[in-house]
Each structure stands twice: as structure tokens, then as C-alpha cells.
């Protein structure tokens, strides 16, 4: 038995195939799955819905998300910063047996 179970999940995967990702996560967490449950989770976690909720609640933790756009980091980081993050990220995630789908550079699409 794995004493440190990890469920790798990326924002990109969630955007591309939300139903499958939520179903996989529910199975991992051993939560009963129904189509209505999956739809409820998708609606609750929809970026626009989260924006609305954030505006109506007292936010003491600060803003934890930006635009909900895959790859928006390229508009904010220099090539040097992107390379530094990419190198650190790959070194750490390889230890978790996670294979990246893209690199943090403008030429390598996710």
C-alpha cells in the first residue's frame, strides 16, 4: 500500500477533459460518483463562478488565481524566469513520476 498517495492533476487537464479528471479524482478519493455529482463539481469550480463567489465573500487569503487562461504565464515571465522555473519544476516532479506535457517556454505549447 502506498503510504503517500498522490493524484497528479494539472489545470490544463482539467480544462481539456473536466468530466474525466473529476471522475478519476473521485475514484482516487473513494467518493461515490454520479453524473450529477460530476456536473455539480464542474459548475462549482467553473472559473467564472469562482470569480463571482470571490467578489461576494470576505477574502482574507488574497487572490489565489489570475485569469483562468492556460499558458498566461508567458505574458508575465521572462525567458530566463521561465527556464529557471522549468528546471526546478522538472527536477521536483520527476521524483514524483510525473511527466510534464509542456515546458515553460514560449516555443513549447502545452
N, C-alpha and C positions, 0 to 999 in steps of 0.2 A: 504494500500500500504506500502510495506517495504521501509523505507527511507534509509536504509543502505544495499542494496542488495550485497550479497557475493556469488561468484561462487567458491566453493571449487574444486580444481583440483590438483592432485599430479603428479609428474614426473612418478611415477610407472604406474598410469592410462594411461598417455599419451603414454608410451612405449608399454603397453599391447593392447590398443584399440584407436589408434590415430584418426581414422575417426570419431568414435562415440563421443570422447571428443571434437573435434573441432566443430562438428555439434551442440553439446549441448551448447558449449560456444557461438557459433554464434547465436543460438536461444536466449540465455540469453542476449546477447548484441543487439538483434534485428537486426542482419546483415543478408541480404539475403544469402541463402545457395544454392550452386550448387555443383555437384560432382567435377567440375574443380576447384572451389574455395577451396574446402577441400584439393584436391591434391596439389594445389599451396601452401597452408599454410604448409602442411606436408613437402613438398620439401624445402621451405624457412627455416623451423625450424629444419630440419634434423641436427643432431649433427655434422656430418662430414662437411656439408655445412657451418654451423656456424663457425667451426674451420677455414675453408678456408677464409671466409669473415673476420674473426678476424685478420688473418695474412695479409690481403691486406688493412686493414683500420688502420688509426691512432687511437690507443687505449688510450684515456686519462682517461677512467674509470677503467682500470685494467681488470684483468681476472675475469669473473663472473661465470664461470663454470669450472669443472675439467675434468672428463673423459667421462661422459655420461653413467656411469655404475650404475645400480640400486644396492644399498647396499654397495657401495665402502667406505662409512663412517666407516665400520667395520675394514678396513685396517688402519685407522688413529686414531681412538679414543680408549681410554682405556675403560674397563668395567665401571669404575667409571664415566668417562665423558659421556658415553652412557646413563647410568642410570640418571644422572643429566639432560641431555637434554630431555630424555624420560619423566621424571616427569614434567618438565616445559612445554614441548610441549603439553602433555595430559591435563594439567590444563588449559592452554590457549585455546586449540582447543575445549575442551568440552563445553566451553562457547559459541562457535560458532556452536554448534550442529554437529560438525564434528567427526566422529568415525574413529579412526586410523585403518589401515589394518595390521599394524605390530608394534612391539616395537623396540626401538633402542638397541637391544642386539643381540649378535651373534646367540643365540639359537632360536630366533623367526623370521622366514623368513617373508619377505614382501609378 
